[in-house]
Amino acid sequence: MDALDVARWQFGVTTVYHFLFVPLTIGLSVLVAVLQTMWHRTGNERYLKLTKFYGKLFLINFAMGVVTGIVQEFQFGMNWSDYSRFVGDIFGAPLAIEALVAFFLESTFIGLWIFGWDRLPKRLHLAAIWAAAIGTNLSAYFILAANSFMQNPVGFRINPDSGRAELTDFVAVLTNKVALVTFPHTLAGSFLVAGSLVVTVGLWHVMRNRGSADTGAYRFATKFGSWVVLVSSALVVLTGDIQGKIMTEVQPMKMAAAEGLYTTESPASFSVLTVGSLDGSREVFALKIPYLLSFLGTGDPHGTVQGINDLQAQYASQYGPGNYAPIIPVTYWSFRFMIGFGLAAAAIALLVLWSQRKGRTPTSRWLLRAGLVMPVLPLLANSFGWIFTEMGRQPWIVFGEMLTRDGVSRSVSLTEVLTSFTAFTLIYATLAVIEFKLLVRYARAGVPDLTPEPADDDTDDAERPLAFAY
């Protein structure tokens, strides 16, 4: 084990941990805005209750996402300084816009939304949550544009004197074909997470607090969240299919590794289960669906999909001696876990809808248990999706331009990286406990009581301090 190995583990752990909060923030910001819009248009009090209820869960998660996200940027200079020098001109531009425009937009208007209840006109207050939701989604796009450059470098040139990548076409970076398909795929996955949380909390209250005055609100939340999950699941499949075709075009080794495809095939079969040799060079046993991989990768059931061994020989000839295949078991199984956990969440949502058909109240303990597990499933799907995306690109940190081993900081020792890795892990474990307890505490509390408090005649409204209106 050396500093490179630990630096990779640290970035992987902190990135996956941070991304536990990101999809929920992205999806829940829009769902809360939709609920408030429904209240604004109908005047129905249950939508206001649900807006404030899920809005509180959104704010808790947003705060944790901000805290954990800041650490990511420090690592570029701390552990990956050679990478930062090489790609800083390109990578810095979308991240700077994300911070100056998107994050400023979302943070400013979230503040107005939090403290603007009963102080801002209803339309302006509604506009504030929509502006925050738009900022959150814009933030995701600029970050994905930066990451997509690592997957498919465009809009740059290599300076022969400095050896650095220099930006030549910022529009090309923002319109990278990988970014254009990754963004809707990520958004769909985010709504899958947010919808699952809405379902879980609503279902728990429907089944545990039957007959309460707010049962109607919880029943609506459960159905609303279930439909969000089902629609987003369909969009995940659709955008994932497009993403697979682009991935086959720009990173054929990643597709080959995802399928455990060692030799080039035409037509190629989709692997349900593949067992390879210990050295990862050949297939020992495989259970396959004929023609499916060719269709997923090329759009043609008889299309050609290149294999790992052929691509390895091609890359060795093109880039020099070395192993250009990722860790096959990691890419193979992370790809399947991503799909499996996502489909499981959709299946539970379908069962929840079925259990409430024609006004029925669900009573099955197994359904409740499945509902409680439900938010974890799309979170795992998202996490395995990113593990697949980043591990499948290896050994490249910027595909075709820079190897991961060449991006690590040369002056940072193994002890220093281990120290920071240990510290971050302990801090993140503590934050995870805090986040979980806060979400559970406020989720159990249920929707707020909207009965107005008695006015204090001795205090002028203009002199009252701003308050967290929940």
C-alpha positions as CSV (number, residue, x, y, z in Angstrom):
1,M,0.0,0.0,0.0
2,D,1.3,3.5,-0.9
3,A,0.0,7.1,-0.9
4,L,-1.7,6.6,-4.3
5,D,-3.8,3.7,-3.0
6,V,-4.9,5.6,0.1
7,A,-5.6,8.8,-1.8
8,R,-7.9,6.8,-4.1
9,W,-9.7,5.2,-1.2
10,Q,-10.1,8.6,0.5
11,F,-11.5,10.3,-2.6
12,G,-13.8,7.3,-3.2
13,V,-15.1,7.2,0.3
14,T,-15.7,10.9,0.6
15,T,-17.3,11.1,-2.8
16,V,-19.7,8.3,-2.3
17,Y,-20.6,9.6,1.2
18,H,-21.2,13.1,-0.2
19,F,-23.4,11.7,-3.0
20,L,-25.7,10.1,-0.4
21,F,-27.0,13.7,0.2
22,V,-26.8,15.1,-3.3
23,P,-29.6,13.2,-5.1
24,L,-32.0,13.7,-2.2
25,T,-31.3,17.4,-2.2
26,I,-31.8,17.6,-6.0
27,G,-35.0,15.7,-6.1
28,L,-36.6,16.9,-2.9
29,S,-36.0,20.6,-3.7
30,V,-38.3,20.2,-6.8
31,L,-40.9,18.0,-5.0
32,V,-41.2,20.5,-2.2
33,A,-41.6,23.3,-4.8
34,V,-44.3,21.2,-6.5
35,L,-46.2,20.7,-3.2
36,Q,-46.0,24.4,-2.4
37,T,-47.3,25.2,-5.9
38,M,-50.2,22.9,-5.3
39,W,-51.0,24.7,-2.1
40,H,-50.7,28.1,-3.8
41,R,-53.1,27.1,-6.6
42,T,-55.7,25.2,-4.5
43,G,-55.4,26.7,-1.1
44,N,-55.7,23.1,0.3
45,E,-54.1,23.1,3.7
46,R,-52.8,19.5,3.4
47,Y,-50.4,20.6,0.7
48,L,-49.1,23.4,3.0
49,K,-48.5,20.9,5.7
50,L,-46.7,18.5,3.4
51,T,-44.6,21.4,2.0
52,K,-43.4,22.4,5.5
53,F,-43.0,18.8,6.6
54,Y,-40.8,17.6,3.7
55,G,-39.2,21.0,3.5
56,K,-37.7,20.5,6.9
57,L,-36.3,17.1,5.8
58,F,-34.9,18.8,2.7
59,L,-33.2,21.5,4.7
60,I,-31.5,19.0,7.0
61,N,-30.2,17.1,4.1
62,F,-29.1,20.2,2.2
63,A,-27.0,21.4,5.2
64,M,-25.2,18.0,5.4
65,G,-24.6,18.0,1.6
66,V,-22.9,21.4,1.8
67,V,-20.7,20.4,4.7
68,T,-19.5,17.2,3.0
69,G,-19.1,18.8,-0.4
70,I,-16.6,21.4,0.7
71,V,-14.1,18.6,1.5
72,Q,-14.1,17.4,-2.1
73,E,-12.4,20.5,-3.4
74,F,-9.7,20.4,-0.8
75,Q,-8.6,17.0,-2.0
76,F,-7.7,18.3,-5.4
77,G,-4.9,20.4,-4.0
78,M,-4.1,18.1,-1.1
79,N,-3.8,14.6,-2.7
80,W,-4.2,15.3,-6.4
81,S,-2.1,18.4,-7.1
82,D,-0.5,17.0,-10.3
83,Y,-4.0,16.3,-11.7
84,S,-5.1,19.8,-10.7
85,R,-2.1,21.3,-12.5
86,F,-2.8,19.3,-15.6
87,V,-6.6,19.9,-15.9
88,G,-7.1,23.1,-13.8
89,D,-7.9,25.3,-16.8
90,I,-10.7,23.1,-17.9
91,F,-11.9,21.7,-14.6
92,G,-11.9,25.0,-12.8
93,A,-14.2,26.8,-15.2
94,P,-17.5,24.9,-14.7
95,L,-16.7,24.5,-11.0
96,A,-16.2,28.3,-10.6
97,I,-19.6,28.9,-12.4
98,E,-21.2,26.3,-10.2
99,A,-20.0,28.2,-7.0
100,L,-20.6,31.7,-8.3
101,V,-23.9,31.2,-10.0
102,A,-25.7,28.0,-9.1
103,F,-24.7,27.6,-5.5
104,F,-25.2,31.3,-4.8
105,L,-28.7,31.0,-6.4
106,E,-29.7,28.0,-4.3
107,S,-28.2,29.2,-1.0
108,T,-29.6,32.7,-1.3
109,F,-33.1,31.7,-2.2
110,I,-33.2,28.9,0.4
111,G,-32.5,31.5,3.0
112,L,-35.4,33.7,1.7
113,W,-37.6,30.7,1.7
114,I,-36.8,29.6,5.2
115,F,-37.3,33.0,6.8
116,G,-39.9,34.4,4.3
117,W,-43.0,32.5,5.6
118,D,-45.7,35.1,6.3
119,R,-43.2,37.9,5.4
120,L,-42.9,37.6,1.7
121,P,-45.9,37.8,-0.6
122,K,-47.0,34.2,-1.4
123,R,-46.0,34.4,-5.1
124,L,-42.5,35.7,-4.2
125,H,-42.1,33.0,-1.5
126,L,-43.1,30.3,-4.0
127,A,-40.6,31.8,-6.5
128,A,-37.9,31.5,-3.9
129,I,-38.2,27.7,-3.5
130,W,-38.4,27.3,-7.3
131,A,-35.2,29.5,-7.7
132,A,-33.5,27.3,-5.1
133,A,-34.5,24.1,-6.9
134,I,-33.3,25.5,-10.2
135,G,-30.0,26.5,-8.6
136,T,-29.6,23.0,-7.1
137,N,-30.2,21.4,-10.5
138,L,-27.9,23.9,-12.3
139,S,-25.2,23.1,-9.7
140,A,-25.5,19.4,-10.7
141,Y,-25.0,20.2,-14.4
142,F,-21.8,22.2,-14.0
143,I,-20.3,19.5,-11.7
144,L,-21.3,16.8,-14.2
145,A,-19.8,18.8,-17.1
146,A,-16.5,18.9,-15.2
147,N,-16.7,15.2,-14.5
148,S,-17.6,14.4,-18.1
149,F,-14.4,16.0,-19.3
150,M,-12.6,13.2,-17.4
151,Q,-14.7,10.6,-19.2
152,N,-14.5,12.2,-22.7
153,P,-12.0,15.1,-23.0
154,V,-13.2,17.8,-25.4
155,G,-12.6,21.5,-26.0
156,F,-8.9,21.6,-25.1
157,R,-5.3,21.4,-26.3
158,I,-2.1,20.2,-24.6
159,N,0.5,23.0,-24.2
160,P,3.8,21.3,-25.3
161,D,5.9,23.6,-23.1
162,S,4.0,23.2,-19.8
163,G,2.4,19.8,-20.5
164,R,-0.9,21.1,-19.2
165,A,-4.4,20.9,-20.8
166,E,-5.6,24.3,-21.8
167,L,-9.2,25.3,-22.5
168,T,-10.0,26.2,-26.1
169,D,-13.7,25.8,-26.3
170,F,-15.8,26.2,-23.2
171,V,-19.1,25.6,-25.1
172,A,-17.7,22.2,-26.1
173,V,-17.0,21.3,-22.5
174,L,-20.6,22.3,-21.5
175,T,-22.1,20.4,-24.4
176,N,-20.0,17.3,-24.0
177,K,-22.2,14.4,-25.2
178,V,-21.4,12.6,-22.0
179,A,-22.6,15.5,-19.9
180,L,-25.8,15.9,-21.9
181,V,-26.9,12.4,-21.2
182,T,-25.4,12.0,-17.7
183,F,-27.4,15.1,-16.4
184,P,-30.9,13.7,-17.1
185,H,-29.8,10.3,-15.9
186,T,-28.6,11.8,-12.7
187,L,-31.7,13.9,-12.3
188,A,-33.9,10.8,-12.8
189,G,-31.9,8.9,-10.2
190,S,-32.3,11.9,-7.8
191,F,-36.1,11.9,-8.1
192,L,-36.0,8.1,-7.5
193,V,-34.3,8.8,-4.2
194,A,-36.5,11.7,-3.2
195,G,-39.7,9.9,-4.2
196,S,-38.7,6.9,-2.1
197,L,-38.2,9.1,1.0
198,V,-41.6,10.7,0.4
199,V,-43.2,7.2,0.1
200,T,-41.5,5.8,3.2
201,V,-42.4,8.6,5.5
202,G,-46.0,8.8,4.2
203,L,-46.5,5.0,4.4
204,W,-45.2,4.8,8.0
205,H,-47.7,7.5,9.1
206,V,-50.6,5.9,7.1
207,M,-50.0,2.5,8.8
208,R,-49.0,3.6,12.3
209,N,-51.4,6.6,12.8
210,R,-54.6,5.3,11.2
211,G,-57.6,7.5,11.7
212,S,-55.6,10.7,12.5
213,A,-56.7,14.0,11.2
214,D,-53.7,14.1,8.8
215,T,-54.2,10.6,7.3
216,G,-55.4,12.2,4.0
217,A,-52.3,14.2,3.7
218,Y,-50.1,11.1,4.3
219,R,-52.1,9.0,1.8
220,F,-51.6,11.7,-0.8
221,A,-47.9,11.8,0.0
222,T,-47.6,8.1,-0.4
223,K,-49.3,8.0,-3.8
224,F,-47.5,11.1,-5.0
225,G,-44.1,9.7,-4.0
226,S,-44.9,6.3,-5.6
227,W,-45.7,7.9,-8.9
228,V,-42.6,9.9,-8.8
229,V,-40.6,6.7,-8.2
230,L,-42.3,4.9,-11.1
231,V,-41.9,7.7,-13.6
232,S,-38.3,8.4,-12.6
233,S,-37.5,4.7,-12.8
234,A,-38.7,4.7,-16.4
235,L,-36.6,7.8,-17.1
236,V,-33.6,6.2,-15.5
237,V,-33.9,3.2,-17.9
238,L,-34.4,5.4,-20.9
239,T,-31.5,7.7,-20.2
240,G,-29.4,4.8,-19.1
241,D,-29.9,3.1,-22.4
242,I,-28.7,6.3,-24.2
243,Q,-25.8,6.6,-21.8
244,G,-24.8,3.0,-22.5
245,K,-24.5,3.7,-26.2
246,I,-22.4,6.8,-25.7
247,M,-20.2,4.9,-23.2
248,T,-19.6,2.2,-25.8
249,E,-18.6,4.9,-28.3
250,V,-16.2,6.9,-26.0
251,Q,-15.1,4.3,-23.5
252,P,-15.5,0.9,-25.0
253,M,-13.3,-0.7,-22.3
254,K,-15.8,0.4,-19.6
255,M,-18.7,-1.4,-21.5
256,A,-16.6,-4.5,-22.0
257,A,-15.7,-4.6,-18.3
258,A,-19.3,-4.0,-17.3
259,E,-20.3,-7.2,-19.2
260,G,-17.2,-9.3,-18.5
261,L,-16.8,-9.4,-22.3
262,Y,-13.2,-10.7,-23.0
263,T,-13.4,-11.2,-26.8
264,T,-15.0,-9.0,-29.4
265,E,-18.5,-10.3,-30.4
266,S,-21.0,-9.6,-33.2
267,P,-23.7,-10.0,-32.2
268,A,-22.9,-9.7,-28.4
269,S,-24.9,-11.2,-25.6
270,F,-25.8,-9.5,-22.3
271,S,-24.2,-11.3,-19.4
272,V,-26.6,-12.1,-16.6
273,L,-23.8,-13.9,-14.7
274,T,-20.2,-14.3,-15.8
275,V,-17.3,-16.1,-14.0
276,G,-13.8,-15.2,-15.2
277,S,-10.4,-16.7,-14.7
278,L,-8.4,-15.6,-11.6
279,D,-6.1,-13.4,-13.7
280,G,-9.1,-11.7,-15.3
281,S,-8.1,-12.6,-18.9
282,R,-10.8,-15.0,-20.0
283,E,-14.4,-16.2,-19.4
284,V,-14.9,-19.5,-17.6
285,F,-18.7,-19.6,-17.4
286,A,-21.5,-17.2,-18.5
287,L,-25.3,-17.0,-18.5
288,K,-26.3,-14.7,-21.3
289,I,-29.2,-13.1,-23.2
290,P,-28.4,-13.2,-26.9
291,Y,-28.3,-10.0,-29.0
292,L,-29.1,-7.7,-26.0
293,L,-25.6,-6.3,-25.4
294,S,-25.3,-5.4,-29.1
295,F,-28.6,-3.5,-28.9
296,L,-27.7,-1.8,-25.6
297,G,-24.2,-0.8,-26.8
298,T,-24.9,0.1,-30.5
299,G,-28.6,0.2,-31.0
300,D,-28.3,-2.7,-33.5
301,P,-29.0,-6.3,-32.3
302,H,-26.2,-7.4,-34.6
303,G,-23.8,-4.6,-33.7
304,T,-20.1,-5.3,-32.8
305,V,-19.0,-4.8,-29.2
306,Q,-15.2,-4.9,-28.6
307,G,-13.8,-7.2,-25.9
308,I,-11.4,-6.6,-23.1
309,N,-8.5,-8.5,-24.6
310,D,-8.7,-6.8,-28.0
311,L,-9.0,-3.3,-26.4
312,Q,-6.1,-4.1,-24.1
313,A,-3.9,-4.8,-27.2
314,Q,-5.2,-1.7,-28.9
315,Y,-4.4,0.6,-26.0
316,A,-1.0,-1.0,-25.3
317,S,-0.1,-0.2,-28.9
318,Q,-1.6,3.3,-28.7
319,Y,-0.5,4.5,-25.3
320,G,2.4,2.2,-24.4
321,P,2.9,-0.9,-22.3
322,G,0.6,-1.3,-19.3
323,N,-2.7,-2.8,-18.1
324,Y,-5.6,-0.7,-19.4
325,A,-8.4,-2.8,-18.0
326,P,-10.3,-1.8,-14.8
327,I,-10.9,-4.2,-12.0
328,I,-13.4,-6.4,-13.7
329,P,-15.4,-7.8,-10.7
330,V,-15.9,-4.2,-9.4
331,T,-17.2,-2.8,-12.7
332,Y,-19.2,-6.0,-13.5
333,W,-21.1,-6.2,-10.1
334,S,-21.4,-2.4,-9.5
335,F,-23.2,-2.2,-12.9
336,R,-25.7,-4.9,-11.8
337,F,-26.2,-3.7,-8.3
338,M,-27.0,-0.3,-9.8
339,I,-29.7,-1.8,-11.9
340,G,-31.0,-4.2,-9.3
341,F,-31.4,-1.8,-6.4
342,G,-33.2,0.7,-8.7
343,L,-35.7,-1.9,-10.0
344,A,-36.3,-3.1,-6.4
345,A,-37.3,0.5,-5.4
346,A,-39.7,0.7,-8.3
347,A,-41.2,-2.7,-7.4
348,I,-41.9,-1.5,-3.9
349,A,-43.5,1.7,-5.1
350,L,-45.8,-0.4,-7.4
351,L,-46.8,-2.6,-4.4
352,V,-47.5,0.5,-2.3
353,L,-49.9,1.9,-5.0
354,W,-51.6,-1.4,-5.3
355,S,-52.1,-1.7,-1.5
356,Q,-54.0,1.7,-1.6
357,R,-56.2,1.0,-4.6
358,K,-59.9,2.1,-4.2
359,G,-59.2,3.8,-0.9
360,R,-57.8,0.8,0.9
361,T,-55.4,1.2,3.8
362,P,-52.3,-1.1,3.7
363,T,-51.9,-3.4,6.6
364,S,-49.1,-5.8,5.7
365,R,-46.1,-5.7,8.0
366,W,-43.9,-6.9,5.2
367,L,-45.0,-3.9,3.1
368,L,-44.1,-1.6,6.0
369,R,-40.7,-3.2,6.3
370,A,-40.1,-3.0,2.6
371,G,-41.2,0.7,2.7
372,L,-38.7,1.4,5.5
373,V,-35.9,-0.1,3.4
374,M,-37.0,1.7,0.3
375,P,-35.0,4.9,0.5
376,V,-31.8,3.0,0.9
377,L,-32.3,1.1,-2.4
378,P,-32.0,4.0,-4.8
379,L,-29.2,5.5,-2.7
380,L,-27.3,2.2,-3.2
381,A,-28.2,2.3,-6.9
382,N,-26.8,5.8,-7.2
383,S,-23.7,5.0,-5.3
384,F,-22.9,1.8,-7.3
385,G,-23.6,3.8,-10.4
386,W,-20.9,6.3,-9.5
387,I,-18.5,3.5,-8.4
388,F,-19.0,2.0,-11.8
389,T,-18.6,5.3,-13.6
390,E,-15.3,6.1,-11.9
391,M,-13.8,2.7,-11.5
392,G,-14.7,1.7,-15.0
393,R,-12.6,4.6,-16.3
394,Q,-9.4,3.3,-14.6
395,P,-6.5,3.4,-15.0
396,W,-7.2,6.8,-16.4
397,I,-8.0,9.9,-14.4
398,V,-8.6,11.8,-17.7
399,F,-9.4,9.2,-20.3
400,G,-6.7,8.9,-22.9
401,E,-4.7,11.8,-21.5
402,M,-3.6,11.2,-17.9
403,L,-3.2,8.1,-15.9
404,T,-4.5,8.1,-12.3
405,R,-1.0,7.2,-10.9
406,D,0.4,10.4,-12.6
407,G,-2.2,12.7,-10.9
408,V,-1.4,12.1,-7.3
409,S,0.6,14.7,-5.2
410,R,4.2,13.7,-5.2
411,S,5.1,15.5,-1.9
412,V,2.3,14.0,0.2
413,S,3.4,11.0,2.2
414,L,1.5,7.8,3.0
415,T,1.3,8.9,6.7
416,E,-0.2,12.2,5.8
417,V,-2.8,10.7,3.5
418,L,-3.7,8.1,6.1
419,T,-4.1,10.7,8.8
420,S,-6.5,12.8,6.7
421,F,-8.3,9.7,5.5
422,T,-8.8,8.6,9.1
423,A,-9.9,12.0,10.3
424,F,-12.4,12.4,7.5
425,T,-13.8,8.9,8.0
426,L,-14.4,9.6,11.8
427,I,-16.0,13.0,11.1
428,Y,-18.2,11.6,8.4
429,A,-19.3,8.7,10.6
430,T,-20.3,11.2,13.3
431,L,-22.2,13.3,10.8
432,A,-24.0,10.2,9.5
433,V,-25.3,9.5,12.9
434,I,-26.4,13.1,13.4
435,E,-28.1,13.2,10.0
436,F,-29.9,9.9,10.5
437,K,-31.2,10.9,14.0
438,L,-32.4,14.3,12.8
439,L,-34.2,12.8,9.8
440,V,-35.9,10.1,11.9
441,R,-36.8,12.5,14.6
442,Y,-38.5,15.0,12.4
443,A,-40.0,12.4,10.1
444,R,-41.7,10.8,13.1
445,A,-43.0,14.1,14.3
446,G,-45.3,14.3,11.3
447,V,-46.8,17.3,9.6
448,P,-46.9,20.5,11.5
449,D,-49.9,22.0,13.3
450,L,-50.9,25.1,11.4
451,T,-53.0,26.6,14.1
452,P,-51.8,30.2,14.5
453,E,-50.2,31.2,17.8
454,P,-51.9,34.0,19.8
455,A,-50.5,37.4,18.8
456,D,-48.5,39.4,21.3
457,D,-50.1,42.8,21.4
458,D,-47.0,44.4,23.0
459,T,-44.6,43.5,20.2
460,D,-44.6,45.3,16.8
461,D,-44.5,42.8,14.0
462,A,-41.7,44.8,12.3
463,E,-39.5,44.4,15.5
464,R,-39.9,40.6,15.7
465,P,-36.7,38.8,14.8
466,L,-36.6,36.5,11.8
467,A,-37.5,33.0,12.9
468,F,-37.1,29.5,11.4
469,A,-40.8,29.1,10.4
470,Y,-41.4,25.4,11.1
